[in-house]
């Protein structure tokens, strides 16, 4: 009876240590993948906003000034995004606000806002 209890305890400890190690490796892979997706999304939004901001600087009418202000707001939100702090507790909230502002800007510019990550839309379609 004592031998069975001893081997059961040893097996549990070994299994726990191995599971803990495998969980850490899987967590790192998931974190790197998710971080890359968020970075790609935010980078796309920033490139979009900066490009449109440059294009609209040439026009000075009231409609374009509203668009420019919205773009400035989006750029400011992206620049304040905490890239270096993965423990930031409002990361998802701020990301959703940026997505919402991006959709608002796209609506103002009459552009479809369908940012997708992956290979499902890797080619141009007309």
N, CA, C and O atoms as CSV, one atom per row, in Angstrom:
chain,resi,resn,atom,element,x,y,z
A,1,UNK,N,N,0.831,-1.192,0.000
A,1,UNK,CA,C,0.000,0.000,0.000
A,1,UNK,C,C,0.874,1.253,0.000
A,1,UNK,O,O,0.577,2.226,-0.693
A,2,UNK,N,N,1.945,1.221,0.776
A,2,UNK,CA,C,2.828,2.391,0.846
A,2,UNK,C,C,3.548,2.631,-0.476
A,2,UNK,O,O,3.780,3.776,-0.863
A,3,UNK,N,N,3.903,1.542,-1.170
A,3,UNK,CA,C,4.600,1.676,-2.449
A,3,UNK,C,C,3.679,2.348,-3.463
A,3,UNK,O,O,4.104,3.223,-4.217
A,4,UNK,N,N,2.411,1.930,-3.474
A,4,UNK,CA,C,1.462,2.526,-4.410
A,4,UNK,C,C,1.283,4.013,-4.110
A,4,UNK,O,O,1.233,4.816,-5.041
A,5,UNK,N,N,1.186,4.393,-2.863
A,5,UNK,CA,C,1.041,5.817,-2.508
A,5,UNK,C,C,2.269,6.611,-2.915
A,5,UNK,O,O,2.153,7.736,-3.401
A,6,UNK,N,N,3.474,6.016,-2.714
A,6,UNK,CA,C,4.701,6.710,-3.071
A,6,UNK,C,C,4.785,6.936,-4.580
A,6,UNK,O,O,5.088,8.045,-5.020
A,7,UNK,N,N,4.521,5.898,-5.378
A,7,UNK,CA,C,4.574,6.035,-6.833
A,7,UNK,C,C,3.477,6.956,-7.350
A,7,UNK,O,O,3.670,7.683,-8.325
A,8,UNK,N,N,2.341,6.918,-6.698
A,8,UNK,CA,C,1.256,7.832,-7.096
A,8,UNK,C,C,1.690,9.282,-6.870
A,8,UNK,O,O,1.465,10.135,-7.729
A,9,UNK,N,N,2.304,9.564,-5.735
A,9,UNK,CA,C,2.783,10.912,-5.436
A,9,UNK,C,C,3.880,11.355,-6.380
A,9,UNK,O,O,3.880,12.497,-6.839
A,10,UNK,N,N,4.836,10.448,-6.682
A,10,UNK,CA,C,5.916,10.781,-7.603
A,10,UNK,C,C,5.370,11.032,-9.011
A,10,UNK,O,O,5.778,11.977,-9.686
A,11,UNK,N,N,4.457,10.184,-9.438
A,11,UNK,CA,C,3.852,10.354,-10.763
A,11,UNK,C,C,3.097,11.668,-10.869
A,11,UNK,O,O,3.144,12.341,-11.898
A,12,UNK,N,N,2.405,12.025,-9.803
A,12,UNK,CA,C,1.667,13.288,-9.801
A,12,UNK,C,C,2.632,14.464,-9.923
A,12,UNK,O,O,2.400,15.376,-10.717
A,13,UNK,N,N,3.714,14.448,-9.139
A,13,UNK,CA,C,4.680,15.551,-9.175
A,13,UNK,C,C,5.353,15.657,-10.546
A,13,UNK,O,O,5.517,16.758,-11.071
A,14,UNK,N,N,5.739,14.527,-11.120
A,14,UNK,CA,C,6.374,14.538,-12.434
A,14,UNK,C,C,5.398,15.033,-13.513
A,14,UNK,O,O,5.761,15.832,-14.376
A,15,UNK,N,N,4.181,14.552,-13.445
A,15,UNK,CA,C,3.166,14.987,-14.416
A,15,UNK,C,C,2.842,16.460,-14.279
A,15,UNK,O,O,2.650,17.155,-15.277
A,16,UNK,N,N,2.780,16.936,-13.051
A,16,UNK,CA,C,2.505,18.351,-12.813
A,16,UNK,C,C,3.630,19.223,-13.365
A,16,UNK,O,O,3.370,20.240,-14.008
A,17,UNK,N,N,4.876,18.828,-13.116
A,17,UNK,CA,C,6.029,19.597,-13.607
A,17,UNK,C,C,6.053,19.613,-15.133
A,17,UNK,O,O,6.304,20.656,-15.737
A,18,UNK,N,N,5.793,18.464,-15.759
A,18,UNK,CA,C,5.795,18.401,-17.217
A,18,UNK,C,C,4.650,19.227,-17.808
A,18,UNK,O,O,4.840,19.937,-18.796
A,19,UNK,N,N,3.473,19.134,-17.210
A,19,UNK,CA,C,2.333,19.935,-17.676
A,19,UNK,C,C,2.574,21.422,-17.509
A,19,UNK,O,O,2.193,22.220,-18.365
A,20,UNK,N,N,3.206,21.794,-16.408
A,20,UNK,CA,C,3.524,23.202,-16.165
A,20,UNK,C,C,4.486,23.723,-17.228
A,20,UNK,O,O,4.310,24.827,-17.743
A,21,UNK,N,N,5.503,22.925,-17.555
A,21,UNK,CA,C,6.480,23.319,-18.584
A,21,UNK,C,C,5.808,23.432,-19.955
A,21,UNK,O,O,6.038,24.399,-20.681
A,22,UNK,N,N,4.984,22.453,-20.307
A,22,UNK,CA,C,4.291,22.478,-21.605
A,22,UNK,C,C,3.323,23.654,-21.672
A,22,UNK,O,O,3.179,24.277,-22.723
A,23,UNK,N,N,2.662,23.960,-20.568
A,23,UNK,CA,C,1.743,25.095,-20.531
A,23,UNK,C,C,2.452,26.423,-20.730
A,23,UNK,O,O,1.933,27.315,-21.401
A,24,UNK,N,N,3.624,26.552,-20.153
A,24,UNK,CA,C,4.401,27.786,-20.329
A,24,UNK,C,C,4.815,27.964,-21.785
A,24,UNK,O,O,4.729,29.066,-22.326
A,25,UNK,N,N,5.262,26.888,-22.416
A,25,UNK,CA,C,5.679,26.974,-23.820
A,25,UNK,C,C,4.492,27.313,-24.703
A,25,UNK,O,O,4.603,28.148,-25.602
A,26,UNK,N,N,3.355,26.672,-24.456
A,26,UNK,CA,C,2.159,26.960,-25.250
A,26,UNK,C,C,1.687,28.395,-25.021
A,26,UNK,O,O,1.249,29.061,-25.959
A,27,UNK,N,N,1.774,28.867,-23.790
A,27,UNK,CA,C,1.390,30.246,-23.481
A,27,UNK,C,C,2.276,31.258,-24.180
A,27,UNK,O,O,1.789,32.282,-24.659
A,28,UNK,N,N,3.559,30.987,-24.245
A,28,UNK,CA,C,4.482,31.883,-24.960
A,28,UNK,C,C,4.145,31.944,-26.443
A,28,UNK,O,O,4.106,33.023,-27.035
A,29,UNK,N,N,3.900,30.772,-27.045
A,29,UNK,CA,C,3.560,30.745,-28.470
A,29,UNK,C,C,2.269,31.512,-28.732
A,29,UNK,O,O,2.185,32.292,-29.681
A,30,UNK,N,N,1.266,31.289,-27.890
A,30,UNK,CA,C,-0.002,31.978,-28.067
A,30,UNK,C,C,0.172,33.486,-27.889
A,30,UNK,O,O,-0.383,34.271,-28.658
A,31,UNK,N,N,0.935,33.888,-26.887
A,31,UNK,CA,C,1.171,35.309,-26.637
A,31,UNK,C,C,1.901,35.981,-27.794
A,31,UNK,O,O,1.564,37.101,-28.179
A,32,UNK,N,N,2.894,35.304,-28.343
A,32,UNK,CA,C,3.630,35.868,-29.471
A,32,UNK,C,C,2.731,36.002,-30.696
A,32,UNK,O,O,2.781,37.010,-31.400
A,33,UNK,N,N,1.914,34.988,-30.948
A,33,UNK,CA,C,1.011,35.031,-32.096
A,33,UNK,C,C,-0.039,36.129,-31.929
A,33,UNK,O,O,-0.287,36.903,-32.854
A,34,UNK,N,N,-0.649,36.193,-30.758
A,34,UNK,CA,C,-1.676,37.208,-30.513
A,34,UNK,C,C,-1.074,38.613,-30.542
A,34,UNK,O,O,-1.686,39.539,-31.075
A,35,UNK,N,N,0.112,38.774,-29.977
A,35,UNK,CA,C,0.787,40.066,-30.001
A,35,UNK,C,C,1.120,40.511,-31.409
A,35,UNK,O,O,1.002,41.691,-31.739
A,36,UNK,N,N,1.536,39.569,-32.241
A,36,UNK,CA,C,1.840,39.903,-33.635
A,36,UNK,C,C,0.579,40.332,-34.377
A,36,UNK,O,O,0.625,41.256,-35.189
A,37,UNK,N,N,-0.538,39.676,-34.109
A,37,UNK,CA,C,-1.797,40.054,-34.761
A,37,UNK,C,C,-2.238,41.454,-34.357
A,37,UNK,O,O,-2.644,42.255,-35.198
A,38,UNK,N,N,-2.155,41.740,-33.056
A,38,UNK,CA,C,-2.547,43.071,-32.580
A,38,UNK,C,C,-1.606,44.121,-33.154
A,38,UNK,O,O,-2.053,45.186,-33.580
A,39,UNK,N,N,-0.318,43.836,-33.169
A,39,UNK,CA,C,0.647,44.777,-33.740
A,39,UNK,C,C,0.408,45.029,-35.215
A,39,UNK,O,O,0.523,46.162,-35.681
A,40,UNK,N,N,0.077,43.982,-35.949
A,40,UNK,CA,C,-0.212,44.135,-37.374
A,40,UNK,C,C,-1.466,44.978,-37.588
A,40,UNK,O,O,-1.509,45.830,-38.474
A,41,UNK,N,N,-2.470,44.733,-36.777
A,41,UNK,CA,C,-3.723,45.492,-36.887
A,41,UNK,C,C,-3.501,46.969,-36.575
A,41,UNK,O,O,-3.942,47.840,-37.325
A,42,UNK,N,N,-2.818,47.247,-35.470
A,42,UNK,CA,C,-2.553,48.633,-35.074
A,42,UNK,C,C,-1.659,49.321,-36.103
A,42,UNK,O,O,-1.872,50.492,-36.419
A,43,UNK,N,N,-0.669,48.612,-36.626
A,43,UNK,CA,C,0.199,49.182,-37.656
A,43,UNK,C,C,-0.562,49.521,-38.926
A,43,UNK,O,O,-0.293,50.535,-39.569
A,44,UNK,N,N,-1.504,48.675,-39.281
A,44,UNK,CA,C,-2.329,48.947,-40.464
A,44,UNK,C,C,-3.155,50.207,-40.238
A,44,UNK,O,O,-3.249,51.060,-41.120
A,45,UNK,N,N,-3.752,50.321,-39.056
A,45,UNK,CA,C,-4.555,51.512,-38.748
A,45,UNK,C,C,-3.706,52.772,-38.793
A,45,UNK,O,O,-4.141,53.795,-39.321
A,46,UNK,N,N,-2.499,52.706,-38.244
A,46,UNK,CA,C,-1.628,53.884,-38.219
A,46,UNK,C,C,-1.201,54.271,-39.636
A,46,UNK,O,O,-1.236,55.450,-39.987
A,47,UNK,N,N,-0.806,53.309,-40.440
A,47,UNK,CA,C,-0.429,53.607,-41.820
A,47,UNK,C,C,-1.585,54.203,-42.603
A,47,UNK,O,O,-1.401,55.153,-43.364
A,48,UNK,N,N,-2.772,53.649,-42.418
A,48,UNK,CA,C,-3.978,54.159,-43.059
A,48,UNK,C,C,-4.229,55.610,-42.651
A,48,UNK,O,O,-4.461,56.474,-43.497
A,49,UNK,N,N,-4.180,55.866,-41.332
A,49,UNK,CA,C,-4.474,57.207,-40.818
A,49,UNK,C,C,-3.443,58.229,-41.286
A,49,UNK,O,O,-3.807,59.339,-41.676
A,50,UNK,N,N,-2.176,57.872,-41.252
A,50,UNK,CA,C,-1.143,58.819,-41.680
A,50,UNK,C,C,-1.234,59.120,-43.177
A,50,UNK,O,O,-1.033,60.257,-43.601
A,51,UNK,N,N,-1.538,58.100,-43.966
A,51,UNK,CA,C,-1.672,58.306,-45.407
A,51,UNK,C,C,-2.835,59.236,-45.717
A,51,UNK,O,O,-2.683,60.193,-46.476
A,52,UNK,N,N,-3.999,58.958,-45.131
A,52,UNK,CA,C,-5.159,59.808,-45.385
A,52,UNK,C,C,-4.972,61.213,-44.826
A,52,UNK,O,O,-5.468,62.183,-45.400
A,53,UNK,N,N,-4.262,61.325,-43.713
A,53,UNK,CA,C,-3.992,62.645,-43.144
A,53,UNK,C,C,-3.169,63.476,-44.125
A,53,UNK,O,O,-3.450,64.656,-44.335
A,54,UNK,N,N,-2.154,62.856,-44.724
A,54,UNK,CA,C,-1.337,63.567,-45.721
A,54,UNK,C,C,-2.158,63.947,-46.949
A,54,UNK,O,O,-2.004,65.046,-47.483
A,55,UNK,N,N,-3.027,63.049,-47.398
A,55,UNK,CA,C,-3.848,63.332,-48.578
A,55,UNK,C,C,-4.843,64.464,-48.330
A,55,UNK,O,O,-5.117,65.256,-49.232
A,56,UNK,N,N,-5.381,64.544,-47.119
A,56,UNK,CA,C,-6.394,65.556,-46.816
A,56,UNK,C,C,-5.808,66.904,-46.434
A,56,UNK,O,O,-6.548,67.885,-46.348
A,57,UNK,N,N,-4.512,66.984,-46.204
A,57,UNK,CA,C,-3.898,68.266,-45.860
A,57,UNK,C,C,-3.961,69.249,-47.016
A,57,UNK,O,O,-3.921,70.460,-46.800
A,58,UNK,N,N,-4.058,68.752,-48.219
A,58,UNK,CA,C,-4.097,69.619,-49.399
A,58,UNK,C,C,-5.437,70.321,-49.547
A,58,UNK,O,O,-5.515,71.373,-50.180
A,59,UNK,N,N,-6.497,69.752,-48.970
A,59,UNK,CA,C,-7.847,70.328,-49.071
A,59,UNK,C,C,-8.153,71.084,-47.783
A,59,UNK,O,O,-7.791,70.643,-46.692
A,60,UNK,N,N,-8.820,72.224,-47.918
A,60,UNK,CA,C,-9.041,73.077,-46.748
A,60,UNK,C,C,-10.517,73.312,-46.430
A,60,UNK,O,O,-10.819,74.149,-45.580
A,61,UNK,N,N,-11.442,72.614,-47.071
A,61,UNK,CA,C,-12.855,72.866,-46.798
A,61,UNK,C,C,-13.276,72.247,-45.461
A,61,UNK,O,O,-12.529,71.466,-44.872
A,62,UNK,N,N,-14.478,72.601,-44.987
A,62,UNK,CA,C,-14.962,72.193,-43.671
A,62,UNK,C,C,-15.138,70.676,-43.548
A,62,UNK,O,O,-14.827,70.105,-42.503
A,63,UNK,N,N,-15.631,70.018,-44.598
A,63,UNK,CA,C,-15.812,68.568,-44.551
A,63,UNK,C,C,-14.481,67.861,-44.322
A,63,UNK,O,O,-14.405,66.913,-43.539
A,64,UNK,N,N,-13.453,68.310,-44.988
A,64,UNK,CA,C,-12.149,67.681,-44.836
A,64,UNK,C,C,-11.509,68.009,-43.492
A,64,UNK,O,O,-10.715,67.216,-42.986
A,65,UNK,N,N,-11.833,69.151,-42.906
A,65,UNK,CA,C,-11.271,69.465,-41.592
A,65,UNK,C,C,-11.857,68.539,-40.525
A,65,UNK,O,O,-11.163,68.185,-39.571
A,66,UNK,N,N,-13.131,68.139,-40.672
A,66,UNK,CA,C,-13.716,67.167,-39.733
A,66,UNK,C,C,-13.029,65.813,-39.884
A,66,UNK,O,O,-12.741,65.140,-38.894
A,67,UNK,N,N,-12.773,65.425,-41.114
A,67,UNK,CA,C,-12.086,64.164,-41.366
A,67,UNK,C,C,-10.667,64.200,-40.802
A,67,UNK,O,O,-10.189,63.225,-40.223
A,68,UNK,N,N,-10.006,65.342,-40.980
A,68,UNK,CA,C,-8.643,65.488,-40.473
A,68,UNK,C,C,-8.612,65.420,-38.952
A,68,UNK,O,O,-7.709,64.811,-38.378
A,69,UNK,N,N,-9.591,66.039,-38.293
A,69,UNK,CA,C,-9.659,65.967,-36.830
A,69,UNK,C,C,-9.891,64.534,-36.361
A,69,UNK,O,O,-9.294,64.096,-35.378
A,70,UNK,N,N,-10.752,63.809,-37.058
A,70,UNK,CA,C,-10.992,62.405,-36.700
A,70,UNK,C,C,-9.729,61.575,-36.898
A,70,UNK,O,O,-9.418,60.710,-36.080
A,71,UNK,N,N,-9.003,61.837,-37.980
A,71,UNK,CA,C,-7.742,61.137,-38.213
A,71,UNK,C,C,-6.712,61.483,-37.144
A,71,UNK,O,O,-5.982,60.608,-36.675
A,72,UNK,N,N,-6.650,62.762,-36.754
A,72,UNK,CA,C,-5.742,63.173,-35.675
A,72,UNK,C,C,-6.067,62.441,-34.383
A,72,UNK,O,O,-5.169,62.020,-33.655
A,73,UNK,N,N,-7.356,62.293,-34.104
A,73,UNK,CA,C,-7.780,61.580,-32.905
A,73,UNK,C,C,-7.348,60.113,-32.963
A,73,UNK,O,O,-6.852,59.571,-31.976
A,74,UNK,N,N,-7.536,59.475,-34.113
A,74,UNK,CA,C,-7.124,58.075,-34.283
A,74,UNK,C,C,-5.617,57.930,-34.121
A,74,UNK,O,O,-5.149,57.013,-33.447
A,75,UNK,N,N,-4.862,58.823,-34.728
A,75,UNK,CA,C,-3.398,58.780,-34.619
A,75,UNK,C,C,-2.972,58.957,-33.170
A,75,UNK,O,O,-2.075,58.259,-32.698
A,76,UNK,N,N,-3.606,59.881,-32.461
A,76,UNK,CA,C,-3.288,60.090,-31.049
A,76,UNK,C,C,-3.595,58.866,-30.197
A,76,UNK,O,O,-2.816,58.511,-29.313
A,77,UNK,N,N,-4.725,58.220,-30.461
A,77,UNK,CA,C,-5.077,57.008,-29.712
A,77,UNK,C,C,-4.052,55.900,-29.954
A,77,UNK,O,O,-3.674,55.179,-29.031
A,78,UNK,N,N,-3.610,55.773,-31.202
A,78,UNK,CA,C,-2.630,54.735,-31.529
A,78,UNK,C,C,-1.289,55.036,-30.875
A,78,UNK,O,O,-0.621,54.129,-30.377
A,79,UNK,N,N,-0.893,56.304,-30.873
A,79,UNK,CA,C,0.391,56.663,-30.280
A,79,UNK,C,C,0.395,56.477,-28.762
A,79,UNK,O,O,1.449,56.235,-28.175
A,80,UNK,N,N,-0.768,56.587,-28.122
A,80,UNK,CA,C,-0.858,56.393,-26.674
A,80,UNK,C,C,-1.040,54.925,-26.283
A,80,UNK,O,O,-0.994,54.590,-25.099
A,81,UNK,N,N,-1.246,54.044,-27.278
A,81,UNK,CA,C,-1.475,52.629,-27.001
A,81,UNK,C,C,-0.246,52.033,-26.315
A,81,UNK,O,O,0.871,52.244,-26.786
A,82,UNK,N,N,-0.418,51.295,-25.217
A,82,UNK,CA,C,0.728,50.780,-24.435
A,82,UNK,C,C,1.347,49.525,-25.046
A,82,UNK,O,O,1.053,48.413,-24.607
A,83,UNK,N,N,2.197,49.694,-26.049
A,83,UNK,CA,C,2.818,48.551,-26.719
A,83,UNK,C,C,3.723,47.751,-25.793
A,83,UNK,O,O,3.765,46.524,-25.881
A,84,UNK,N,N,4.428,48.411,-24.932
A,84,UNK,CA,C,5.439,47.759,-24.104
A,84,UNK,C,C,4.948,47.202,-22.792
A,84,UNK,O,O,5.748,46.660,-22.029
A,85,UNK,N,N,3.655,47.313,-22.494
A,85,UNK,CA,C,3.140,46.847,-21.210
A,85,UNK,C,C,2.066,45.775,-21.422
A,85,UNK,O,O,0.888,46.109,-21.553
A,86,UNK,N,N,2.450,44.495,-21.458
A,86,UNK,CA,C,1.459,43.438,-21.685
A,86,UNK,C,C,0.531,43.226,-20.498
A,86,UNK,O,O,-0.476,42.529,-20.626
A,87,UNK,N,N,0.844,43.812,-19.345
A,87,UNK,CA,C,-0.011,43.649,-18.169
A,87,UNK,C,C,-1.000,44.800,-18.003
A,87,UNK,O,O,-1.715,44.864,-17.003
A,88,UNK,N,N,-1.043,45.698,-18.962
A,88,UNK,CA,C,-1.959,46.842,-18.909
A,88,UNK,C,C,-3.388,46.332,-18.849
A,88,UNK,O,O,-3.819,45.597,-19.737
A,89,UNK,N,N,-4.128,46.711,-17.818
A,89,UNK,CA,C,-5.446,46.125,-17.570
A,89,UNK,C,C,-6.530,46.606,-18.524
A,89,UNK,O,O,-7.562,45.945,-18.645
A,90,UNK,N,N,-6.338,47.723,-19.200
A,90,UNK,CA,C,-7.351,48.235,-20.126
A,90,UNK,C,C,-6.922,48.080,-21.580
A,90,UNK,O,O,-7.375,48.828,-22.447
A,91,UNK,N,N,-6.054,47.116,-21.848
A,91,UNK,CA,C,-5.542,46.911,-23.191
A,91,UNK,C,C,-6.669,46.603,-24.175
A,91,UNK,O,O,-6.736,47.207,-25.246
A,92,UNK,N,N,-7.547,45.675,-23.827
A,92,UNK,CA,C,-8.644,45.310,-24.718
A,92,UNK,C,C,-9.619,46.470,-24.913
A,92,UNK,O,O,-10.125,46.679,-26.015
A,93,UNK,N,N,-9.882,47.222,-23.849
A,93,UNK,CA,C,-10.778,48.380,-23.959
A,93,UNK,C,C,-10.205,49.426,-24.920
A,93,UNK,O,O,-10.918,49.945,-25.779
A,94,UNK,N,N,-8.927,49.726,-24.769
A,94,UNK,CA,C,-8.286,50.704,-25.647
A,94,UNK,C,C,-8.246,50.210,-27.092
A,94,UNK,O,O,-8.425,50.992,-28.025
A,95,UNK,N,N,-8.012,48.918,-27.272
A,95,UNK,CA,C,-8.005,48.350,-28.616
A,95,UNK,C,C,-9.386,48.460,-29.251
A,95,UNK,O,O,-9.494,48.765,-30.439
A,96,UNK,N,N,-10.431,48.220,-28.488
A,96,UNK,CA,C,-11.795,48.353,-29.017
A,96,UNK,C,C,-12.118,49.809,-29.360
A,96,UNK,O,O,-12.812,50.071,-30.342
A,97,UNK,N,N,-11.626,50.751,-28.564
A,97,UNK,CA,C,-11.835,52.171,-28.868
A,97,UNK,C,C,-11.135,52.552,-30.177
A,97,UNK,O,O,-11.685,53.297,-30.988
A,98,UNK,N,N,-9.931,52.039,-30.372
A,98,UNK,CA,C,-9.196,52.316,-31.611
A,98,UNK,C,C,-9.941,51.722,-32.797
A,98,UNK,O,O,-10.057,52.364,-33.841
A,99,UNK,N,N,-10.446,50.507,-32.648
A,99,UNK,CA,C,-11.215,49.876,-33.727
A,99,UNK,C,C,-12.467,50.689,-34.045
A,99,UNK,O,O,-12.818,50.867,-35.211
A,100,UNK,N,N,-13.134,51.177,-33.006
A,100,UNK,CA,C,-14.319,51.995,-33.216
A,100,UNK,C,C,-14.012,53.297,-33.924
A,100,UNK,O,O,-14.750,53.710,-34.819
A,101,UNK,N,N,-12.930,53.945,-33.533
A,101,UNK,CA,C,-12.528,55.194,-34.184
A,101,UNK,C,C,-12.131,54.933,-35.634
A,101,UNK,O,O,-12.426,55.744,-36.512
A,102,UNK,N,N,-11.463,53.809,-35.893
A,102,UNK,CA,C,-11.100,53.451,-37.258
A,102,UNK,C,C,-12.352,53.284,-38.114
A,102,UNK,O,O,-12.405,53.769,-39.244
A,103,UNK,N,N,-13.350,52.605,-37.579
A,103,UNK,CA,C,-14.600,52.417,-38.325
A,103,UNK,C,C,-15.294,53.754,-38.573
A,103,UNK,O,O,-15.872,53.966,-39.639
A,104,UNK,N,N,-15.238,54.654,-37.591
A,104,UNK,CA,C,-15.835,55.974,-37.757
A,104,UNK,C,C,-15.125,56.735,-38.881
A,104,UNK,O,O,-15.775,57.338,-39.735
A,105,UNK,N,N,-13.800,56.703,-38.874
A,105,UNK,CA,C,-13.032,57.398,-39.910
A,105,UNK,C,C,-13.327,56.797,-41.282
A,105,UNK,O,O,-13.486,57.528,-42.260
A,106,UNK,N,N,-13.399,55.475,-41.357
A,106,UNK,CA,C,-13.718,54.821,-42.631
A,106,UNK,C,C,-15.089,55.240,-43.123
A,106,UNK,O,O,-15.286,55.448,-44.320
A,107,UNK,N,N,-16.024,55.362,-42.222
A,107,UNK,CA,C,-17.366,55.800,-42.593
A,107,UNK,C,C,-17.344,57.233,-43.130
A,107,UNK,O,O,-18.024,57.549,-44.106
A,108,UNK,N,N,-16.568,58.081,-42.492
A,108,UNK,CA,C,-16.464,59.471,-42.942
A,108,UNK,C,C,-15.826,59.562,-44.324
A,108,UNK,O,O,-16.152,60.448,-45.114
A,109,UNK,N,N,-14.910,58.632,-44.607
A,109,UNK,CA,C,-14.192,58.641,-45.878
A,109,UNK,C,C,-14.873,57.772,-46.937
A,109,UNK,O,O,-14.381,57.664,-48.060
A,110,UNK,N,N,-15.992,57.159,-46.585
A,110,UNK,CA,C,-16.712,56.241,-47.486
A,110,UNK,C,C,-15.823,55.092,-47.960
A,110,UNK,O,O,-15.742,54.804,-49.154
A,111,UNK,N,N,-15.159,54.445,-47.004
A,111,UNK,CA,C,-14.260,53.327,-47.274
A,111,UNK,C,C,-14.727,52.137,-46.445
A,111,UNK,O,O,-15.116,52.303,-45.289
A,112,UNK,N,N,-14.692,50.936,-47.026
A,112,UNK,CA,C,-15.038,49.743,-46.265
A,112,UNK,C,C,-13.955,49.465,-45.240
A,112,UNK,O,O,-12.765,49.570,-45.538
A,113,UNK,N,N,-14.367,49.112,-44.035
A,113,UNK,CA,C,-13.413,48.854,-42.947
A,113,UNK,C,C,-13.366,47.360,-42.651
A,113,UNK,O,O,-13.914,46.903,-41.648
A,114,UNK,N,N,-12.718,46.611,-43.516
A,114,UNK,CA,C,-12.651,45.161,-43.332
A,114,UNK,C,C,-11.211,44.684,-43.216
A,114,UNK,O,O,-10.698,44.008,-44.108
A,115,UNK,N,N,-10.570,45.038,-42.120
A,115,UNK,CA,C,-9.201,44.600,-41.867
A,115,UNK,C,C,-9.228,43.136,-41.460
A,115,UNK,O,O,-9.919,42.766,-40.512
A,116,UNK,N,N,-8.471,42.295,-42.179
A,116,UNK,CA,C,-8.410,40.869,-41.862
A,116,UNK,C,C,-6.964,40.433,-41.835
A,116,UNK,O,O,-6.139,40.894,-42.624
A,117,UNK,N,N,-6.675,39.540,-40.917
A,117,UNK,CA,C,-5.325,39.003,-40.789
A,117,UNK,C,C,-5.339,37.566,-41.293
A,117,UNK,O,O,-6.261,36.810,-40.990
A,118,UNK,N,N,-4.339,37.194,-42.046
A,118,UNK,CA,C,-4.233,35.819,-42.500
A,118,UNK,C,C,-4.186,35.741,-44.003
A,118,UNK,O,O,-4.029,36.748,-44.692
A,119,UNK,N,N,-4.325,34.535,-44.500
A,119,UNK,CA,C,-4.195,34.315,-45.934
A,119,UNK,C,C,-5.539,34.240,-46.630
A,119,UNK,O,O,-5.587,34.054,-47.846
A,120,UNK,N,N,-6.649,34.382,-45.885
A,120,UNK,CA,C,-7.946,34.263,-46.547
A,120,UNK,C,C,-8.199,35.361,-47.563
A,120,UNK,O,O,-9.010,35.170,-48.469
A,121,UNK,N,N,-7.531,36.513,-47.445
A,121,UNK,CA,C,-7.671,37.602,-48.426
A,121,UNK,C,C,-6.306,38.069,-48.855
A,121,UNK,O,O,-5.990,39.253,-48.737
A,122,UNK,N,N,-5.500,37.174,-49.344
A,122,UNK,CA,C,-4.137,37.546,-49.702
A,122,UNK,C,C,-4.023,38.068,-51.137
A,122,UNK,O,O,-2.941,38.492,-51.545
A,123,UNK,N,N,-5.096,38.048,-51.899
A,123,UNK,CA,C,-5.023,38.533,-53.269
A,123,UNK,C,C,-6.008,39.673,-53.465
A,123,UNK,O,O,-6.955,39.834,-52.696
A,124,UNK,N,N,-5.771,40.456,-54.499
A,124,UNK,CA,C,-6.661,41.574,-54.813
A,124,UNK,C,C,-7.827,41.068,-55.649
A,124,UNK,O,O,-7.653,40.227,-56.531
A,125,UNK,N,N,-9.015,41.588,-55.366
A,125,UNK,CA,C,-10.187,41.246,-56.163
A,125,UNK,C,C,-10.875,42.523,-56.593
A,125,UNK,O,O,-10.939,43.486,-55.830
A,126,UNK,N,N,-11.382,42.537,-57.792
A,126,UNK,CA,C,-12.073,43.711,-58.310
A,126,UNK,C,C,-13.438,43.326,-58.787
A,126,UNK,O,O,-14.188,44.177,-59.264
